[in-house]
Amino acid sequence: MAQRPTIVLVYDFHASPNTVSEDPRLIAEGTNDFASASTAARQAALGEQVREQIQNKLVDGITALGLPAQAGDPSRPAPAGALIIRGDFWTASPDNLQIRNIIRFGKDSSTVETSIYALGAISPDSLVPLLHFLTDAQTDAMPALTDSDDQPSDATSKRAARAQRGDESITIDTYRSQVTQLVDKTVSQALTNLSQYFANQGWIAFSQVNVPQY
């Protein structure tokens, strides 16, 4: 059995470096003026909400299990005895499987997939892998966030098409329910895997093991 951690550090999850999902310019555009923002900016703004909420809810969920948890600072070394939770968004782009996004906006559903690792800090410079698992969360499609095949390609015509469909009245809060579902399902599946591991190590009771949402 592994030694009970002195602290659980949950780090930000990220997509691949070559995705626009975490482009600060697009996130700002979509957050500040969602109604008139480009499709890519709208997607980035919602992805940022998912990314931030997953970290926050994982911290809350682990704390509720009885282990001390907080957001991790990647610029500082983890103290010896800490348990580190790291994750990557594993949601492949439909157009390029090498590109990973935060949310895959499909015509029939929206999806968030993650790859999550738990590592033990033997010392600030030595981390030992303890657990690895995947999550897969889906919810209803998010209209106005997927360019259809028959849309015009130039920006001016796209804006006109969005106005004709009524997209200009859509705000970032329009998709609050779908974002919440994607976050809650992801966190629930993650906590199921983590709580099962915690119970196996004797850190929590087996009665505390989480029941996942799918």
MDAnalysis code that builds the backbone (N, CA, C; Angstrom):
import MDAnalysis as mda
import numpy as np

u = mda.Universe.empty(642, n_residues=214, atom_resindex=np.repeat(np.arange(214), 3), trajectory=True)
u.add_TopologyAttr("name", ["N", "CA", "C"] * 214)
u.add_TopologyAttr("resid", np.arange(1, 215))
u.add_TopologyAttr("resname", ["MET", "ALA", "GLN", "ARG", "PRO", "THR", "ILE", "VAL", "LEU", "VAL", "TYR", "ASP", "PHE", "HIS", "ALA", "SER", "PRO", "ASN", "THR", "VAL", "SER", "GLU", "ASP", "PRO", "ARG", "LEU", "ILE", "ALA", "GLU", "GLY", "THR", "ASN", "ASP", "PHE", "ALA", "SER", "ALA", "SER", "THR", "ALA", "ALA", "ARG", "GLN", "ALA", "ALA", "LEU", "GLY", "GLU", "GLN", "VAL", "ARG", "GLU", "GLN", "ILE", "GLN", "ASN", "LYS", "LEU", "VAL", "ASP", "GLY", "ILE", "THR", "ALA", "LEU", "GLY", "LEU", "PRO", "ALA", "GLN", "ALA", "GLY", "ASP", "PRO", "SER", "ARG", "PRO", "ALA", "PRO", "ALA", "GLY", "ALA", "LEU", "ILE", "ILE", "ARG", "GLY", "ASP", "PHE", "TRP", "THR", "ALA", "SER", "PRO", "ASP", "ASN", "LEU", "GLN", "ILE", "ARG", "ASN", "ILE", "ILE", "ARG", "PHE", "GLY", "LYS", "ASP", "SER", "SER", "THR", "VAL", "GLU", "THR", "SER", "ILE", "TYR", "ALA", "LEU", "GLY", "ALA", "ILE", "SER", "PRO", "ASP", "SER", "LEU", "VAL", "PRO", "LEU", "LEU", "HIS", "PHE", "LEU", "THR", "ASP", "ALA", "GLN", "THR", "ASP", "ALA", "MET", "PRO", "ALA", "LEU", "THR", "ASP", "SER", "ASP", "ASP", "GLN", "PRO", "SER", "ASP", "ALA", "THR", "SER", "LYS", "ARG", "ALA", "ALA", "ARG", "ALA", "GLN", "ARG", "GLY", "ASP", "GLU", "SER", "ILE", "THR", "ILE", "ASP", "THR", "TYR", "ARG", "SER", "GLN", "VAL", "THR", "GLN", "LEU", "VAL", "ASP", "LYS", "THR", "VAL", "SER", "GLN", "ALA", "LEU", "THR", "ASN", "LEU", "SER", "GLN", "TYR", "PHE", "ALA", "ASN", "GLN", "GLY", "TRP", "ILE", "ALA", "PHE", "SER", "GLN", "VAL", "ASN", "VAL", "PRO", "GLN", "TYR"])
u.atoms.positions = np.array([
    [0.829, -1.202, 0.000],
    [0.000, 0.000, 0.000],
    [0.865, 1.254, 0.000],
    [0.419, 2.257, -0.755],
    [1.126, 3.535, -0.784],
    [0.825, 4.324, 0.484],
    [1.761, 5.177, 0.876],
    [1.571, 6.002, 2.068],
    [0.512, 7.056, 1.799],
    [-0.336, 7.319, 2.783],
    [-1.386, 8.328, 2.646],
    [-0.739, 9.670, 2.321],
    [-1.228, 10.383, 1.299],
    [-0.588, 11.644, 0.902],
    [-0.799, 12.756, 1.924],
    [0.198, 13.613, 2.035],
    [0.080, 14.776, 2.916],
    [-0.799, 15.851, 2.281],
    [-0.841, 15.884, 0.944],
    [-1.654, 16.847, 0.208],
    [-1.889, 16.277, -1.195],
    [-3.052, 16.551, -1.760],
    [-3.332, 16.172, -3.149],
    [-3.336, 17.455, -3.977],
    [-2.472, 17.511, -4.983],
    [-2.357, 18.686, -5.840],
    [-2.978, 18.371, -7.197],
    [-3.994, 19.147, -7.566],
    [-4.685, 18.946, -8.846],
    [-4.244, 20.045, -9.802],
    [-3.594, 19.644, -10.880],
    [-3.075, 20.614, -11.842],
    [-4.064, 20.837, -12.985],
    [-3.900, 21.967, -13.665],
    [-4.712, 22.264, -14.837],
    [-4.602, 21.148, -15.863],
    [-5.734, 20.830, -16.508],
    [-5.710, 19.919, -17.640],
    [-5.461, 20.758, -18.894],
    [-4.835, 20.140, -19.903],
    [-4.559, 20.868, -21.133],
    [-4.793, 19.988, -22.351],
    [-5.056, 20.651, -23.486],
    [-5.146, 19.964, -24.768],
    [-3.760, 19.988, -25.412],
    [-3.670, 19.515, -26.644],
    [-2.373, 19.487, -27.318],
    [-1.928, 20.895, -27.688],
    [-0.616, 21.135, -27.800],
    [-0.105, 22.484, -28.096],
    [-0.577, 23.041, -29.436],
    [-0.926, 22.176, -30.390],
    [-1.294, 22.651, -31.725],
    [-2.801, 22.801, -31.911],
    [-3.543, 22.976, -30.825],
    [-4.972, 23.216, -30.932],
    [-5.277, 24.679, -30.634],
    [-6.405, 25.167, -31.152],
    [-6.816, 26.548, -30.868],
    [-7.662, 26.618, -29.606],
    [-7.936, 25.478, -28.984],
    [-8.834, 25.452, -27.824],
    [-8.357, 26.335, -26.678],
    [-7.040, 26.520, -26.556],
    [-6.508, 27.301, -25.441],
    [-5.808, 28.576, -25.924],
    [-6.189, 29.052, -27.090],
    [-5.651, 30.304, -27.623],
    [-6.238, 31.466, -26.810],
    [-5.421, 32.204, -26.053],
    [-5.952, 33.287, -25.201],
    [-6.750, 34.324, -25.982],
    [-6.331, 34.609, -27.212],
    [-7.039, 35.601, -28.018],
    [-8.454, 35.124, -28.339],
    [-8.582, 33.859, -28.719],
    [-9.906, 33.318, -29.039],
    [-10.776, 33.199, -27.787],
    [-10.170, 32.796, -26.673],
    [-10.932, 32.693, -25.430],
    [-11.498, 34.057, -25.045],
    [-10.671, 35.097, -25.157],
    [-11.128, 36.452, -24.819],
    [-12.231, 36.904, -25.760],
    [-12.061, 36.626, -27.054],
    [-13.079, 37.026, -28.040],
    [-14.418, 36.364, -27.734],
    [-14.386, 35.059, -27.473],
    [-15.623, 34.348, -27.210],
    [-16.246, 34.703, -25.875],
    [-15.421, 34.983, -24.876],
    [-15.934, 35.319, -23.551],
    [-16.529, 36.724, -23.525],
    [-15.861, 37.676, -24.190],
    [-16.286, 39.081, -24.124],
    [-17.484, 39.390, -25.007],
    [-17.615, 38.709, -26.141],
    [-18.736, 38.997, -27.057],
    [-19.120, 37.718, -27.773],
    [-19.725, 36.799, -27.027],
    [-20.032, 35.474, -27.544],
    [-20.937, 35.523, -28.760],
    [-21.929, 36.434, -28.736],
    [-22.938, 36.473, -29.793],
    [-22.339, 36.743, -31.161],
    [-21.362, 37.636, -31.232],
    [-20.792, 38.000, -32.527],
    [-19.441, 37.332, -32.781],
    [-18.980, 36.497, -31.857],
    [-17.668, 35.855, -32.000],
    [-17.703, 34.778, -33.078],
    [-16.522, 34.446, -33.576],
    [-16.395, 33.369, -34.555],
    [-16.710, 32.031, -33.892],
    [-16.979, 31.028, -34.699],
    [-17.250, 29.696, -34.156],
    [-16.077, 29.204, -33.325],
    [-14.845, 29.405, -33.819],
    [-13.661, 28.961, -33.084],
    [-13.553, 29.657, -31.732],
    [-13.890, 30.948, -31.680],
    [-13.816, 31.696, -30.427],
    [-14.887, 31.222, -29.449],
    [-16.074, 30.936, -29.957],
    [-17.133, 30.407, -29.092],
    [-16.708, 29.066, -28.502],
    [-16.147, 28.210, -29.331],
    [-15.697, 26.907, -28.862],
    [-14.599, 27.049, -27.810],
    [-13.662, 27.969, -28.051],
    [-12.565, 28.178, -27.102],
    [-13.074, 28.695, -25.765],
    [-14.055, 29.600, -25.798],
    [-14.596, 30.164, -24.558],
    [-15.289, 29.091, -23.724],
    [-16.068, 28.232, -24.369],
    [-16.734, 27.162, -23.636],
    [-15.727, 26.115, -23.154],
    [-14.714, 25.846, -23.964],
    [-13.678, 24.918, -23.545],
    [-12.947, 25.399, -22.307],
    [-12.703, 26.702, -22.235],
    [-12.028, 27.261, -21.066],
    [-12.883, 27.083, -19.810],
    [-14.207, 27.228, -19.952],
    [-15.084, 26.993, -18.806],
    [-14.968, 25.546, -18.321],
    [-14.969, 24.618, -19.269],
    [-14.845, 23.204, -18.920],
    [-13.517, 22.949, -18.214],
    [-12.439, 23.495, -18.761],
    [-11.102, 23.257, -18.207],
    [-11.009, 23.757, -16.758],
    [-11.480, 24.977, -16.523],
    [-11.399, 25.548, -15.182],
    [-12.287, 24.793, -14.187],
    [-13.495, 24.443, -14.619],
    [-14.436, 23.807, -13.703],
    [-14.007, 22.393, -13.327],
    [-13.383, 21.665, -14.265],
    [-12.921, 20.315, -13.942],
    [-11.914, 20.363, -12.801],
    [-10.945, 21.262, -12.880],
    [-9.954, 21.364, -11.808],
    [-10.619, 21.706, -10.477],
    [-11.495, 22.707, -10.476],
    [-12.136, 23.146, -9.233],
    [-12.979, 22.034, -8.606],
    [-13.740, 21.326, -9.438],
    [-14.626, 20.295, -8.901],
    [-13.859, 19.042, -8.474],
    [-12.732, 18.779, -9.111],
    [-11.900, 17.673, -8.648],
    [-11.332, 17.971, -7.260],
    [-10.882, 19.207, -7.057],
    [-10.374, 19.604, -5.737],
    [-11.471, 19.434, -4.696],
    [-12.676, 19.907, -4.996],
    [-13.787, 19.803, -4.041],
    [-14.149, 18.341, -3.774],
    [-14.153, 17.530, -4.840],
    [-14.540, 16.130, -4.683],
    [-13.537, 15.336, -3.868],
    [-12.255, 15.567, -4.085],
    [-11.221, 14.856, -3.321],
    [-11.245, 15.297, -1.858],
    [-11.458, 16.596, -1.648],
    [-11.574, 17.101, -0.278],
    [-12.748, 16.456, 0.442],
    [-13.874, 16.285, -0.270],
    [-15.059, 15.673, 0.330],
    [-14.821, 14.215, 0.704],
    [-13.864, 13.567, 0.049],
    [-13.520, 12.187, 0.399],
    [-12.668, 12.108, 1.662],
    [-12.195, 13.257, 2.134],
    [-11.423, 13.278, 3.376],
    [-9.933, 13.457, 3.199],
    [-9.492, 13.733, 1.966],
    [-8.075, 13.992, 1.724],
    [-7.880, 15.479, 1.461],
    [-6.844, 16.085, 2.031],
    [-6.605, 17.509, 1.785],
    [-6.201, 17.726, 0.320],
    [-6.879, 18.631, -0.376],
    [-6.602, 18.852, -1.800],
    [-6.641, 20.337, -2.120],
    [-5.844, 20.715, -3.098],
    [-5.838, 22.097, -3.578],
    [-5.310, 22.120, -5.004],
    [-5.521, 23.263, -5.676],
    [-4.993, 23.427, -7.028],
    [-3.475, 23.464, -6.977],
    [-2.834, 22.767, -7.904],
    [-1.381, 22.729, -7.946],
    [-0.805, 23.863, -8.764],
    [0.364, 24.318, -8.394],
    [1.084, 25.365, -9.110],
    [2.233, 24.719, -9.875],
    [2.134, 24.650, -11.222],
    [3.178, 23.954, -11.987],
    [4.546, 24.614, -11.915],
    [4.607, 25.860, -11.454],
    [5.898, 26.540, -11.368],
    [6.646, 26.190, -10.089],
    [5.989, 25.467, -9.188],
    [6.618, 25.105, -7.921],
    [6.732, 23.587, -7.822],
    [7.850, 23.062, -7.309],
    [7.988, 21.607, -7.163],
    [7.017, 21.069, -6.126],
    [6.518, 19.878, -6.370],
    [5.598, 19.254, -5.419],
    [6.367, 18.783, -4.192],
    [5.843, 18.977, -2.997],
    [6.551, 18.515, -1.793],
    [6.534, 17.000, -1.688],
    [7.521, 16.450, -1.034],
    [7.566, 15.011, -0.800],
    [6.315, 14.590, -0.038],
    [5.727, 13.476, -0.446],
    [4.517, 12.985, 0.204],
    [3.240, 13.444, -0.452],
    [3.342, 14.309, -1.463],
    [2.142, 14.796, -2.151],
    [1.673, 13.780, -3.187],
    [0.381, 13.804, -3.464],
    [-0.199, 13.051, -4.576],
    [-0.574, 14.064, -5.648],
    [-0.120, 13.834, -6.865],
    [-0.330, 14.786, -7.955],
    [-1.342, 14.220, -8.931],
    [-2.317, 15.032, -9.301],
    [-3.302, 14.659, -10.313],
    [-3.069, 15.531, -11.536],
    [-2.724, 14.906, -12.647],
    [-2.516, 15.618, -13.912],
    [-3.427, 15.014, -14.970],
    [-3.796, 15.835, -15.942],
    [-4.659, 15.310, -16.989],
    [-4.477, 16.031, -18.310],
    [-4.790, 15.334, -19.376],
    [-4.788, 15.900, -20.723],
    [-6.163, 15.674, -21.344],
    [-6.598, 16.648, -22.120],
    [-7.807, 16.431, -22.899],
    [-7.434, 15.549, -24.087],
    [-8.205, 14.501, -24.262],
    [-7.899, 13.473, -25.242],
    [-8.948, 13.465, -26.360],
    [-9.667, 14.580, -26.484],
    [-10.775, 14.673, -27.423],
    [-10.247, 14.976, -28.817],
    [-10.212, 13.982, -29.667],
    [-9.633, 14.148, -30.996],
    [-10.504, 15.028, -31.877],
    [-9.857, 15.865, -32.688],
    [-10.566, 16.666, -33.676],
    [-11.106, 15.741, -34.759],
    [-12.356, 15.926, -35.218],
    [-12.896, 15.053, -36.271],
    [-12.151, 15.181, -37.585],
    [-11.470, 16.301, -37.796],
    [-10.760, 16.524, -39.050],
    [-9.305, 16.066, -39.002],
    [-8.748, 15.960, -37.792],
    [-7.341, 15.584, -37.645],
    [-7.163, 14.885, -36.304],
    [-6.972, 13.569, -36.332],
    [-6.891, 12.793, -35.100],
    [-5.659, 13.119, -34.274],
    [-4.678, 13.828, -34.862],
    [-3.483, 14.211, -34.131],
    [-3.706, 15.451, -33.267],
    [-4.790, 16.175, -33.529],
    [-5.099, 17.391, -32.776],
    [-6.102, 17.067, -31.684],
    [-5.800, 17.456, -30.469],
    [-6.693, 17.220, -29.336],
    [-7.315, 18.533, -28.902],
    [-8.626, 18.542, -28.768],
    [-9.352, 19.720, -28.313],
    [-9.916, 19.462, -26.923],
    [-10.506, 20.485, -26.325],
    [-11.154, 20.292, -25.034],
    [-12.534, 19.670, -25.242],
    [-13.324, 20.250, -26.154],
    [-14.652, 19.730, -26.472],
    [-14.697, 19.389, -27.958],
    [-15.300, 18.247, -28.288],
    [-15.591, 17.943, -29.690],
    [-17.055, 18.294, -29.928],
    [-17.271, 19.286, -30.788],
    [-18.619, 19.775, -31.062],
    [-19.181, 19.044, -32.285],
    [-19.920, 17.976, -32.050],
    [-20.516, 17.217, -33.140],
    [-21.926, 17.692, -33.439],
    [-22.443, 17.276, -34.577],
    [-23.798, 17.678, -34.964],
    [-24.855, 16.996, -34.105],
    [-24.513, 15.831, -33.538],
    [-25.477, 15.079, -32.740],
    [-25.165, 15.094, -31.245],
    [-23.921, 15.372, -30.883],
    [-23.547, 15.375, -29.468],
    [-22.259, 16.159, -29.283],
    [-21.983, 16.517, -28.036],
    [-20.726, 17.172, -27.664],
    [-19.997, 16.245, -26.704],
    [-18.667, 16.174, -26.832],
    [-17.894, 15.177, -26.102],
    [-16.654, 15.790, -25.468],
    [-16.332, 15.338, -24.253],
    [-15.062, 15.654, -23.602],
    [-14.433, 14.333, -23.162],
    [-13.208, 14.097, -23.608],
    [-12.465, 12.907, -23.211],
    [-11.168, 13.347, -22.530],
    [-10.807, 12.682, -21.445],
    [-9.577, 13.034, -20.752],
    [-8.738, 11.797, -20.466],
    [-7.445, 12.028, -20.313],
    [-6.483, 11.015, -19.885],
    [-5.855, 11.542, -18.593],
    [-6.061, 10.824, -17.486],
    [-5.701, 11.346, -16.169],
    [-4.682, 10.430, -15.483],
    [-3.698, 11.060, -14.849],
    [-2.643, 10.351, -14.136],
    [-2.614, 10.789, -12.671],
    [-2.360, 9.826, -11.794],
    [-2.042, 10.125, -10.395],
    [-0.594, 9.714, -10.162],
    [0.183, 10.623, -9.585],
    [1.604, 10.373, -9.354],
    [1.954, 10.691, -7.905],
    [2.838, 9.908, -7.343],
    [3.302, 10.154, -5.987],
    [4.639, 10.859, -5.993],
    [4.776, 11.891, -5.156],
    [6.027, 12.646, -5.069],
    [6.891, 12.054, -3.964],
    [7.915, 11.297, -4.377],
    [8.875, 10.780, -3.404],
    [9.758, 11.915, -2.896],
    [10.117, 12.810, -3.813],
    [10.857, 14.030, -3.503],
    [10.414, 15.062, -4.549],
    [10.789, 16.334, -4.385],
    [10.396, 17.343, -5.381],
    [10.853, 17.014, -6.801],
    [11.875, 16.194, -6.939],
    [12.408, 15.868, -8.262],
    [12.103, 14.445, -8.706],
    [11.370, 13.709, -7.910],
    [11.121, 12.299, -8.225],
    [9.639, 11.981, -8.077],
    [8.988, 11.683, -9.221],
    [7.568, 11.347, -9.234],
    [7.396, 9.901, -9.689],
    [6.493, 9.184, -9.016],
    [6.236, 7.783, -9.339],
    [4.797, 7.656, -9.843],
    [4.595, 7.093, -11.047],
    [3.223, 6.897, -11.539],
    [2.492, 5.852, -10.707],
    [1.272, 6.172, -10.308],
    [0.479, 5.274, -9.472],
    [-0.792, 4.790, -10.155],
    [-1.379, 5.624, -11.003],
    [-2.683, 5.292, -11.582],
    [-2.869, 6.059, -12.881],
    [-3.486, 5.402, -13.851],
    [-3.831, 6.063, -15.111],
    [-5.195, 5.563, -15.559],
    [-6.052, 6.483, -16.023],
    [-7.375, 6.088, -16.513],
    [-7.886, 7.133, -17.502],
    [-8.947, 6.764, -18.218],
    [-9.568, 7.641, -19.208],
    [-10.999, 7.943, -18.788],
    [-11.499, 9.107, -19.208],
    [-12.911, 9.432, -19.012],
    [-13.521, 9.813, -20.352],
    [-14.830, 9.652, -20.464],
    [-15.539, 9.943, -21.716],
    [-16.915, 10.480, -21.353],
    [-17.115, 11.777, -21.527],
    [-18.386, 12.418, -21.180],
    [-19.051, 12.966, -22.431],
    [-20.363, 12.788, -22.529],
    [-21.110, 13.284, -23.679],
    [-22.372, 13.984, -23.218],
    [-22.822, 14.940, -24.030],
    [-24.081, 15.624, -23.780],
    [-24.681, 16.009, -25.123],
    [-25.799, 16.723, -25.087],
    [-26.477, 17.109, -26.319],
    [-25.591, 18.003, -27.180],
    [-25.889, 18.033, -28.461],
    [-25.169, 18.913, -29.381],
    [-25.401, 20.372, -28.988],
    [-24.446, 21.222, -29.346],
    [-24.540, 22.656, -29.074],
    [-24.676, 23.396, -30.407],
    [-25.886, 23.753, -30.789],
    [-26.084, 24.463, -32.063],
    [-25.280, 25.754, -32.114],
    [-24.942, 26.163, -33.307],
    [-24.170, 27.388, -33.564],
    [-22.711, 27.256, -33.177],
    [-22.284, 26.022, -32.857],
    [-20.887, 25.815, -32.517],
    [-20.189, 24.852, -33.479],
    [-20.914, 24.400, -34.472],
    [-20.342, 23.535, -35.498],
    [-20.702, 24.118, -36.855],
    [-19.696, 24.479, -37.636],
    [-19.955, 24.984, -38.977],
    [-20.470, 23.854, -39.852],
    [-21.635, 24.026, -40.441],
    [-22.175, 23.002, -41.331],
    [-21.444, 23.021, -42.661],
    [-21.546, 21.919, -43.382],
    [-20.817, 21.767, -44.632],
    [-21.260, 22.761, -45.697],
    [-22.513, 23.223, -45.597],
    [-23.017, 24.108, -46.643],
    [-22.905, 25.582, -46.276],
    [-22.176, 25.906, -45.186],
    [-22.004, 27.296, -44.802],
    [-21.038, 28.003, -45.746],
    [-21.214, 29.305, -45.963],
    [-20.239, 30.057, -46.757],
    [-18.897, 30.103, -46.060],
    [-17.836, 30.250, -46.815],
    [-16.495, 30.189, -46.244],
    [-15.976, 31.543, -45.779],
    [-16.463, 32.658, -46.355],
    [-15.930, 33.953, -45.961],
    [-16.609, 34.452, -44.692],
    [-15.879, 35.259, -43.926],
    [-16.335, 35.690, -42.602],
    [-17.612, 36.520, -42.670],
    [-17.710, 37.421, -43.633],
    [-18.891, 38.284, -43.729],
    [-20.153, 37.463, -43.976],
    [-20.058, 36.498, -44.889],
    [-21.220, 35.660, -45.185],
    [-21.571, 34.760, -44.014],
    [-20.536, 34.314, -43.267],
    [-20.805, 33.497, -42.089],
    [-21.579, 34.286, -41.037],
    [-21.177, 35.546, -40.837],
    [-21.887, 36.383, -39.868],
    [-23.335, 36.577, -40.301],
    [-23.543, 36.783, -41.593],
    [-24.905, 36.960, -42.098],
    [-25.724, 35.690, -41.899],
    [-25.096, 34.542, -42.124],
    [-25.795, 33.273, -41.945],
    [-26.159, 33.053, -40.486],
    [-25.244, 33.413, -39.565],
    [-25.543, 33.267, -38.135],
    [-26.698, 34.164, -37.735],
    [-26.719, 35.388, -38.276],
    [-27.803, 36.322, -37.963],
    [-29.136, 35.781, -38.470],
    [-29.127, 35.177, -39.657],
    [-30.345, 34.632, -40.226],
    [-30.887, 33.483, -39.374],
    [-30.005, 32.688, -38.792],
    [-30.432, 31.572, -37.954],
    [-30.802, 32.028, -36.541],
    [-30.529, 33.271, -36.207],
    [-30.804, 33.764, -34.864],
    [-29.670, 33.533, -33.895],
    [-28.472, 33.194, -34.397],
    [-27.346, 32.923, -33.519],
    [-26.899, 34.147, -32.740],
    [-27.202, 35.346, -33.256],
    [-26.726, 36.567, -32.603],
    [-27.346, 36.762, -31.225],
    [-28.457, 36.079, -30.951],
    [-29.101, 36.206, -29.640],
    [-28.553, 35.216, -28.626],
    [-27.655, 34.325, -29.069],
    [-27.080, 33.311, -28.193],
    [-25.978, 33.926, -27.333],
    [-25.951, 33.568, -26.061],
    [-24.898, 34.020, -25.154],
    [-24.127, 32.809, -24.648],
    [-23.038, 33.070, -23.938],
    [-22.235, 31.970, -23.407],
    [-23.025, 31.161, -22.387],
    [-24.016, 31.802, -21.742],
    [-24.831, 31.090, -20.757],
    [-25.857, 30.177, -21.406],
    [-26.073, 30.310, -22.716],
    [-27.019, 29.445, -23.417],
    [-26.643, 27.980, -23.235],
    [-25.340, 27.711, -23.148],
    [-24.861, 26.342, -23.078],
    [-24.381, 25.952, -21.681],
    [-24.843, 26.697, -20.673],
    [-24.425, 26.416, -19.302],
    [-24.768, 24.977, -18.900],
    [-25.960, 24.518, -19.276],
    [-26.393, 23.172, -18.902],
    [-25.488, 22.106, -19.515],
    [-25.165, 22.258, -20.810],
    [-24.301, 21.260, -21.455],
    [-22.888, 21.273, -20.874],
    [-22.373, 22.480, -20.609],
    [-21.038, 22.584, -20.010],
    [-21.028, 21.902, -18.641],
    [-22.061, 22.157, -17.837],
    [-22.143, 21.560, -16.507],
    [-22.205, 20.040, -16.598],
    [-22.982, 19.531, -17.552],
    [-23.083, 18.080, -17.706],
    [-21.738, 17.472, -18.088],
    [-21.029, 18.092, -19.029],
    [-19.728, 17.574, -19.449],
    [-18.736, 17.573, -18.297],
    [-18.735, 18.646, -17.519],
    [-17.828, 18.746, -16.371],
    [-18.199, 17.710, -15.314],
    [-19.483, 17.649, -14.954],
    [-19.905, 16.764, -13.871],
    [-19.681, 15.291, -14.227],
    [-19.929, 14.917, -15.483],
    [-19.712, 13.529, -15.885],
    [-18.219, 13.196, -15.874],
    [-17.396, 14.124, -16.355],
    [-15.944, 13.915, -16.357],
    [-15.426, 13.763, -14.927],
    [-15.828, 14.679, -14.060],
    [-15.358, 14.650, -12.672],
    [-15.877, 13.410, -11.946],
    [-17.129, 13.035, -12.202],
    [-17.698, 11.858, -11.556],
    [-16.926, 10.602, -11.931],
    [-16.604, 10.437, -13.221],
    [-15.839, 9.274, -13.660],
    [-14.425, 9.294, -13.068],
    [-13.827, 10.489, -13.009],
    [-12.491, 10.611, -12.430],
    [-12.513, 10.252, -10.946],
    [-13.504, 10.755, -10.221],
    [-13.581, 10.476, -8.784],
    [-13.881, 9.007, -8.510],
    [-14.582, 8.346, -9.422],
    [-14.816, 6.909, -9.263],
    [-13.488, 6.157, -9.283],
    [-12.652, 6.465, -10.277],
    [-11.350, 5.808, -10.372],
    [-10.449, 6.172, -9.191],
    [-10.428, 7.450, -8.846],
    [-9.568, 7.889, -7.753],
    [-10.031, 7.336, -6.406],
    [-11.332, 7.380, -6.142],
    [-11.831, 6.900, -4.848],
    [-11.638, 5.395, -4.706],
    [-11.764, 4.660, -5.814],
    [-11.502, 3.217, -5.752],
    [-10.035, 2.963, -5.387],
    [-9.141, 3.742, -5.984],
    [-7.721, 3.613, -5.656],
    [-7.468, 4.013, -4.211],
    [-8.072, 5.126, -3.783],
    [-7.893, 5.572, -2.391],
    [-8.356, 4.484, -1.419],
    [-9.500, 3.860, -1.725],
    [-10.033, 2.818, -0.835],
    [-9.110, 1.595, -0.825],
    [-8.601, 1.235, -1.981],
    [-7.690, 0.088, -2.058],
    [-6.425, 0.315, -1.238],
    [-6.020, 1.585, -1.115],
    [-4.832, 1.919, -0.329],
    [-5.139, 2.078, 1.159],
    [-6.420, 2.039, 1.508],
    [-6.797, 2.204, 2.906],
    [-6.905, 3.643, 3.347],
    [-6.925, 4.570, 2.388],
    [-6.996, 5.994, 2.741],
    [-8.418, 6.434, 3.060],
    [-9.412, 5.765, 2.444],
    [-10.828, 6.061, 2.712],
    [-11.564, 4.726, 2.826],
    [-12.798, 4.772, 3.301],
    [-13.614, 3.561, 3.400],
    [-14.168, 3.183, 2.023],
    [-14.400, 1.906, 1.799],
    [-14.957, 1.465, 0.517],
    [-16.369, 2.019, 0.307],
    [-17.059, 2.347, 1.392],
    [-18.399, 2.932, 1.273],
    [-18.357, 4.330, 0.661],
    [-17.174, 4.947, 0.599],
    [-17.038, 6.284, 0.036],
    [-16.741, 6.273, -1.459],
    [-16.556, 5.096, -2.047],
    [-16.238, 5.019, -3.466],
    [-17.368, 5.625, -4.281],
    [-17.010, 6.489, -5.220],
    [-17.973, 7.245, -6.011],
    [-18.654, 6.375, -7.056],
    [-19.931, 6.668, -7.337],
    [-20.685, 6.009, -8.417],
    [-20.631, 6.929, -9.627],
    [-20.132, 6.444, -10.776],
    [-19.900, 7.339, -11.903],
    [-21.164, 7.754, -12.643],
    [-21.085, 8.905, -13.331],
    [-22.107, 9.353, -14.265],
    [-21.597, 9.149, -15.682],
    [-22.481, 8.690, -16.558],
    [-22.121, 8.525, -17.971],
    [-23.128, 9.226, -18.852],
])
